[in-house]
Amino acid sequence: MILRKERSGTPLYKQVKERIVARILAGEWPQGQRLPSENQLTGDLGISRMTAHRALRELTGEGWLTRIQGAGTYVAESKAQSALMEIRNIREEIAERGHTHSCEVVLLAEEKANAEVAHALEIDAGKPVYHSVLVHKEGRQPIQVEDRHVNPAFAPNYLKQDFTRVTAFEYLGQLGPLDAAEHVIEALLPNETNRGLLRCHANEPCLLLTRRTWSNGLVVSRVRQIYPGSRYRLAGRQEYNQAPH
């Protein structure tokens, strides 16, 4: 249906947005549905490609759509959610949402600890550490880059594991109970490497959760987990018996 040039003063790109949202709310385009391309919208609605691009871009920013480089534009699924300060296995989180987890191993190697990693693991700089970079996917969408440095004193066989079959969380959890965990949450724009791994745009904000864990007084690992902001959120609830101080 061709859109009118003006409708009560409503710009064309807003009319396109309203049309798309109406179809989503009516269930005509369910979650995960691929939308027509910008070229197809241009022809179907009689609008310019610039108008179609702006409508799709704004709906993506508002959380209605997800745009995947090289794959197209899809109706966004409800954002995946993780407990804010609870350490959980991402495979279990995804299964609870009724979806399938998969993992891509980008890096699995021994390295010499630089000053920053050595400080995080509480070891001497130059000592060997194990470094893994894993991309966790929910269905076909990457939702987390897991960049982890592991203390070999705690997990000497870490590099021998198949992390497409077992998560690093599962493997490390088998080696000993955790004494403590430290969390830091930040917002950031992804660098070129993480943009490629997460298939997101340069201006899409991401969540960075940095976590260190201890077992029997030994630092087990320091992990940096990067989530695309449009596909993930962290949330938590705390019950108090009395007013918190």
C-alpha positions as a printed NumPy array, in Angstrom:
array([[  0.   ,   0.   ,   0.   ],
       [  1.493,   3.333,  -1.108],
       [  1.836,   5.849,   1.713],
       [  0.505,   9.354,   1.265],
       [  2.963,  12.206,   1.178],
       [  1.439,  13.758,   4.273],
       [ -1.081,  12.463,   6.776],
       [ -2.097,  15.042,   9.333],
       [  1.418,  16.404,   9.17 ],
       [  3.024,  12.996,   9.949],
       [  6.376,  12.579,   8.138],
       [  6.705,   9.561,   5.869],
       [  9.373,   7.835,   7.975],
       [  7.045,   7.981,  10.998],
       [  4.238,   6.493,   8.914],
       [  6.563,   3.63 ,   7.982],
       [  7.444,   3.116,  11.65 ],
       [  3.768,   3.083,  12.641],
       [  2.968,   0.575,   9.886],
       [  5.737,  -1.786,  10.982],
       [  4.907,  -1.544,  14.699],
       [  1.221,  -2.163,  13.948],
       [  2.065,  -5.362,  12.109],
       [  4.31 ,  -6.522,  14.955],
       [  1.651,  -5.828,  17.599],
       [ -1.008,  -7.56 ,  15.492],
       [  1.149, -10.685,  15.329],
       [  1.542, -10.494,  11.56 ],
       [  5.315, -10.219,  12.034],
       [  6.245, -12.373,  15.057],
       [  9.529, -12.284,  16.961],
       [ 12.372, -13.436,  14.739],
       [ 10.481, -12.639,  11.518],
       [ 12.708, -11.229,   8.799],
       [ 11.427,  -7.937,   7.433],
       [ 11.374,  -6.927,   3.775],
       [ 14.58 ,  -5.29 ,   2.608],
       [ 14.923,  -1.528,   2.325],
       [ 14.594,  -1.877,  -1.443],
       [ 11.391,  -3.898,  -1.098],
       [  9.895,  -1.416,   1.372],
       [ 10.819,   1.373,  -1.008],
       [  8.872,  -0.272,  -3.837],
       [  5.922,  -1.51 ,  -1.76 ],
       [  5.3  ,   1.779,   0.034],
       [  6.367,   4.23 ,  -2.641],
       [  9.012,   5.889,  -0.463],
       [ 12.673,   6.737,  -0.844],
       [ 15.368,   4.394,   0.39 ],
       [ 16.5  ,   7.121,   2.789],
       [ 13.031,   7.148,   4.358],
       [ 13.001,   3.341,   4.715],
       [ 16.52 ,   3.367,   6.174],
       [ 15.628,   5.997,   8.782],
       [ 12.479,   4.142,   9.854],
       [ 14.342,   0.834,  10.282],
       [ 17.261,   2.509,  12.037],
       [ 15.022,   4.259,  14.568],
       [ 12.934,   1.13 ,  15.237],
       [ 16.164,  -0.768,  15.868],
       [ 17.289,   1.88 ,  18.35 ],
       [ 13.9  ,   1.695,  20.081],
       [ 14.178,  -2.08 ,  20.481],
       [ 11.515,  -3.176,  17.996],
       [ 13.941,  -4.581,  15.434],
       [ 17.338,  -6.248,  15.292],
       [ 19.654,  -5.599,  12.369],
       [ 22.35 ,  -8.196,  11.679],
       [ 25.107,  -7.228,   9.289],
       [ 24.925,  -9.291,   6.137],
       [ 21.752, -11.093,   7.235],
       [ 18.974,  -8.487,   7.268],
       [ 16.487,  -6.928,   9.673],
       [ 14.371,  -9.006,  12.058],
       [ 11.627,  -8.41 ,  14.58 ],
       [ 13.462,  -8.266,  17.902],
       [ 12.9  , -10.991,  20.426],
       [ 12.406, -10.125,  24.066],
       [ 15.811,  -9.226,  25.433],
       [ 17.72 , -12.013,  27.044],
       [ 18.174, -11.311,  30.733],
       [ 20.693, -12.445,  33.292],
       [ 20.668, -12.069,  37.056],
       [ 22.832,  -9.096,  37.914],
       [ 25.172, -10.529,  40.54 ],
       [ 24.431, -14.222,  40.23 ],
       [ 27.035, -16.374,  38.494],
       [ 25.177, -18.639,  36.097],
       [ 25.917, -20.917,  33.195],
       [ 24.947, -19.17 ,  29.966],
       [ 23.943, -22.496,  28.427],
       [ 21.319, -22.936,  31.169],
       [ 20.063, -19.362,  30.78 ],
       [ 19.488, -19.885,  27.063],
       [ 17.826, -23.276,  27.591],
       [ 15.424, -21.724,  30.124],
       [ 14.331, -19.296,  27.424],
       [ 13.568, -22.247,  25.143],
       [ 16.448, -21.577,  22.772],
       [ 19.565, -23.417,  21.654],
       [ 23.063, -22.506,  22.818],
       [ 26.162, -22.838,  20.682],
       [ 29.711, -21.609,  21.125],
       [ 32.416, -20.511,  18.703],
       [ 36.016, -20.8  ,  19.902],
       [ 37.945, -17.781,  18.628],
       [ 41.102, -18.223,  20.726],
       [ 42.453, -20.859,  23.098],
       [ 46.128, -20.401,  23.913],
       [ 48.87 , -20.044,  26.509],
       [ 50.317, -16.548,  26.862],
       [ 52.649, -14.631,  29.124],
       [ 50.74 , -12.453,  31.555],
       [ 51.133,  -8.757,  30.923],
       [ 51.072,  -6.378,  33.879],
       [ 47.293,  -5.868,  33.773],
       [ 46.44 ,  -9.582,  33.571],
       [ 49.051, -10.455,  36.197],
       [ 47.522,  -7.92 ,  38.572],
       [ 44.047,  -9.326,  37.984],
       [ 45.149, -12.926,  38.595],
       [ 47.48 , -11.937,  41.456],
       [ 50.507, -13.554,  39.843],
       [ 53.862, -12.25 ,  38.596],
       [ 54.036, -10.558,  35.196],
       [ 55.493, -12.848,  32.547],
       [ 54.082, -15.998,  34.136],
       [ 52.103, -18.283,  31.807],
       [ 48.314, -17.864,  31.739],
       [ 45.586, -19.47 ,  29.656],
       [ 43.559, -17.183,  27.425],
       [ 40.249, -18.049,  25.757],
       [ 37.908, -15.962,  23.62 ],
       [ 34.516, -17.583,  23.093],
       [ 31.389, -16.326,  21.352],
       [ 28.133, -17.61 ,  22.848],
       [ 25.115, -17.69 ,  20.552],
       [ 21.402, -17.957,  21.225],
       [ 19.998, -19.578,  18.13 ],
       [ 21.796, -17.823,  15.305],
       [ 22.501, -14.594,  17.197],
       [ 25.743, -13.945,  19.083],
       [ 24.846, -12.534,  22.495],
       [ 28.116, -12.646,  24.419],
       [ 31.857, -12.449,  23.806],
       [ 33.62 , -14.164,  26.697],
       [ 37.257, -13.061,  26.984],
       [ 38.806, -15.042,  29.849],
       [ 42.26 , -15.378,  31.428],
       [ 42.669, -18.445,  33.616],
       [ 45.229, -19.252,  36.296],
       [ 46.992, -22.51 ,  35.25 ],
       [ 47.605, -23.328,  38.905],
       [ 43.858, -23.839,  39.292],
       [ 43.025, -25.372,  35.89 ],
       [ 46.156, -27.029,  34.404],
       [ 44.125, -28.827,  31.683],
       [ 42.093, -25.809,  30.576],
       [ 43.554, -25.715,  27.056],
       [ 42.591, -29.356,  26.444],
       [ 38.846, -28.715,  26.783],
       [ 36.342, -28.611,  23.922],
       [ 34.381, -25.458,  24.694],
       [ 31.9  , -26.153,  21.921],
       [ 30.659, -29.002,  24.135],
       [ 31.217, -27.671,  27.662],
       [ 31.223, -24.053,  28.791],
       [ 34.206, -22.607,  30.617],
       [ 31.835, -21.965,  33.534],
       [ 30.907, -25.664,  33.672],
       [ 34.479, -26.88 ,  33.427],
       [ 35.927, -24.525,  36.046],
       [ 33.002, -25.238,  38.358],
       [ 33.94 , -28.918,  38.395],
       [ 37.415, -28.172,  39.729],
       [ 36.457, -26.6  ,  43.028],
       [ 33.938, -24.432,  44.883],
       [ 34.08 , -20.643,  44.651],
       [ 35.023, -18.607,  47.715],
       [ 34.24 , -15.169,  46.342],
       [ 33.458, -13.175,  43.226],
       [ 34.038,  -9.57 ,  42.234],
       [ 31.944,  -7.811,  39.568],
       [ 32.306,  -4.551,  37.672],
       [ 29.709,  -3.402,  35.102],
       [ 30.422,  -0.744,  32.483],
       [ 28.973,   0.559,  29.234],
       [ 31.19 ,   0.804,  26.168],
       [ 31.22 ,   0.99 ,  22.395],
       [ 32.626,  -2.228,  20.908],
       [ 35.987,  -2.224,  19.175],
       [ 36.334,  -3.524,  15.63 ],
       [ 37.031,  -7.096,  16.752],
       [ 34.02 ,  -7.335,  19.036],
       [ 31.776,  -5.626,  16.483],
       [ 32.627,  -8.408,  14.082],
       [ 32.119, -11.169,  16.656],
       [ 28.784,  -9.763,  17.88 ],
       [ 27.667,  -8.622,  14.416],
       [ 26.71 ,  -5.193,  15.682],
       [ 27.258,  -1.635,  14.52 ],
       [ 30.026,   0.673,  15.674],
       [ 27.605,   2.964,  17.504],
       [ 25.68 ,   0.236,  19.334],
       [ 26.34 ,   0.445,  23.078],
       [ 27.394,  -2.76 ,  24.786],
       [ 27.464,  -3.967,  28.366],
       [ 30.795,  -5.09 ,  29.795],
       [ 30.718,  -7.316,  32.865],
       [ 34.175,  -7.961,  34.319],
       [ 34.316, -10.717,  36.91 ],
       [ 37.077, -12.237,  39.029],
       [ 36.512, -15.429,  41.011],
       [ 38.438, -17.095,  43.846],
       [ 38.636, -20.669,  45.087],
       [ 40.534, -21.593,  48.259],
       [ 42.106, -18.162,  48.22 ],
       [ 43.42 , -18.53 ,  44.667],
       [ 42.221, -16.331,  41.802],
       [ 40.612, -18.75 ,  39.348],
       [ 40.061, -16.428,  36.403],
       [ 39.306, -12.923,  35.212],
       [ 36.612, -12.82 ,  32.534],
       [ 35.315,  -9.921,  30.468],
       [ 31.833, -10.635,  29.115],
       [ 30.579,  -8.246,  26.428],
       [ 26.875,  -8.151,  25.549],
       [ 25.206,  -6.158,  22.73 ],
       [ 22.879,  -3.688,  24.434],
       [ 20.052,  -4.239,  21.952],
       [ 19.886,  -7.988,  22.689],
       [ 20.694,  -8.347,  26.366],
       [ 20.091,  -6.809,  29.748],
       [ 21.247,  -7.476,  33.295],
       [ 18.712,  -7.333,  36.105],
       [ 18.444,  -8.234,  39.767],
       [ 16.192,  -8.136,  42.802],
       [ 17.24 ,  -8.089,  46.436],
       [ 14.946,  -8.938,  49.34 ],
       [ 15.625,  -7.193,  52.668],
       [ 14.408,  -8.243,  56.092],
       [ 14.959,  -4.675,  57.187],
       [ 15.72 ,  -1.398,  55.524],
       [ 19.187,  -1.503,  53.929],
       [ 21.856,   0.768,  55.362]])
